[in-house]
Amino acid sequence: MSLSAFDRVQAEADAELIRIAEEKERIHFHIDTSSPYVGWIAWNVLDTYTTHKAISGGYARESNPFLPEYPSLDRLIAHKLVINGLLYQTGFFENKDAVKEFNKFGWFVVTNNTYIIIKNE
């Protein structure tokens, strides 16, 4: 084997090792859109947004008994964080079926909020 052929083979082997090392360092994200947790996050964010929009627009008042009738956006976000933190601590999110059932209620709330906003704009 000539020296140049050896150099080419070695360079190709080194290039492959570099490619493998770079691939190992790459961060891969995978979001399972069939997971009930994606829906949980989505409706919680949309509930906060639509509730704030309806209240700040003067179309509605909050019906949650744990919140004032006209809560600020900060109060709505804090409430969501506290409730979700408590649910996490109790192990609620370990039960996918329970999350799926509560998602139905959450999407109903978001739909109702959206209807109120559309009706009044």
Beta strands, then each sheet from edge to edge (+ up, - down):
end
